[in-house]
Amino acid sequence: MKFKKHYLLPVLVFISVFQTNSTAQDVKFGIVAGPSMSTFQSNFFDGNFRFGFHAGMMVEIGFTENWNLRSEIIYSQQGMVYKDQDASQSQTKYKNHNNYIDVPVLLEYVFNDRFSGYIGPGLGFLLKATNIIKYPGIDETTDVTDTYNRIDVGFYLGAEYYIWEKFSLGLRFYSGLMYVETGADRKKNFHFQIPLSYTF
């Protein structure tokens, strides 16, 4: 697949967070990875969670003893799973596998040496969207990337606990503010993540 110019945007956003805050008191780089559970929000839709993962890199900029700015650039598996039972009592499973490059920009408050909480906006850049339909004798996979919005906007809310000095375990959720599809289904991204972070 050819590299497209708009995939450079999340990288530039990530770099700019560091460059515009080079005078901050403390700057730490690190990596982040962990499992995730995602689905769609909708008044007319009730899907199940897709289990996936997220992984990438982070930069944390300290301004005061208690306030940090944390930004990440991560690969994130999202989407949902939906099961339907037809008249023959056989299970039909629908899956949406959507992969994004996400850029959270989080304002973090440090309560003590172990515990912190954060909130902030996030940008998502769609890489690929795939629909999968499975039922006895049928296994169909369709690329539906062109029917999805290439950019997603939402917000994060979460907390983090330092297991050791450089290792932390977190729990956070993301709620999208934009409809993921260009049609009339009116679904929004929603997911939980359990990030394990290591700072250098």
Secondary structure as GFF3:
##gff-version 3
##sequence-region A 1 200
A	DSSP	three_ten_helix	5	7	.	.	.	ID=ss1
A	DSSP	alpha_helix	8	19	.	.	.	ID=ss2
A	DSSP	beta_strand	26	41	.	.	.	ID=ss3
A	DSSP	beta_strand	50	62	.	.	.	ID=ss4
A	DSSP	beta_strand	67	85	.	.	.	ID=ss5
A	DSSP	beta_strand	91	110	.	.	.	ID=ss6
A	DSSP	beta_strand	115	135	.	.	.	ID=ss7
A	DSSP	beta_strand	138	143	.	.	.	ID=ss8
A	DSSP	three_ten_helix	145	147	.	.	.	ID=ss9
A	DSSP	beta_strand	151	162	.	.	.	ID=ss10
A	DSSP	beta_strand	167	179	.	.	.	ID=ss11
A	DSSP	beta_strand	188	193	.	.	.	ID=ss12
A	DSSP	beta_strand	196	199	.	.	.	ID=ss13
###
